[in-house]
Structures are given as structure tokens and as C-alpha cells.
Amino acid sequence: MRPGPVRGPGPREPGTPNSPFHARRKVGNGWGAYGRLIGLGDITGDGQGDLLAVNAGGELFRYSGTGQAGYPFAPRASIGTGYQIFNGLY
């Protein structure tokens, strides 16, 4: 995942010059169900960082960022199948 806050379009600031990464934060449970998980930045165009995940059956899910610390991602949305043939997400 991208370090630091993601706020709106434009340059992203990963923390501060003296501390380039923010402290880690738990963002949910059950991530072990995915063989591949990647943060690609804002893929939905709303200015929030999003995640893509692929389960063992090859189904691709999008977790859209909400920008809310207590609820960082919206419920998953299935966006494709057949991804078990790929070794990674880029």
C-alpha cells in the first residue's frame, strides 16, 4: 500500500521529510484469503487509495478507499475472474 495519506488529485505526500512513513494501522481482518494483494493508488478516480486482491479461485476484487480512518475501505467489489493464471498484479 502507498505510505501516508492520499488526499485528492495531484502529488502524493508520503509522510513528512523526517518520517517518510506513517505508523502502521490495522485496516481489517481476513486479508490472508488473498494470494495477491496490491495497492495501486487511486484506480477509481475519487482521490482515495484503493486495493486490488485476488483469491485462490482467481476472482479479482477491488477495495475502494474511503478516506475515513475508522473505515478505510468500502466493501469489496468483484471486478473479474480468471486471474489465477497470473503470477502477480502490477
C-alpha angles and dihedrals in degrees: 000000000000112000119237132011125327110209122172129313121320134050117357120226112213100203120295134312091259095042112029094183130050119228114279117265131196110241102182146306134274100047089134088076088076125077091196128032126169139170109217098175120246108352096159097055096238097113095253128111114253135197133220121204135182122203127210091268091058098252114148118218133188121212106196116212116241101193090232116122094211094046106026099169135039118231112288121271121207108232104169150348136221095057093127088090092066124083095210149354119248 
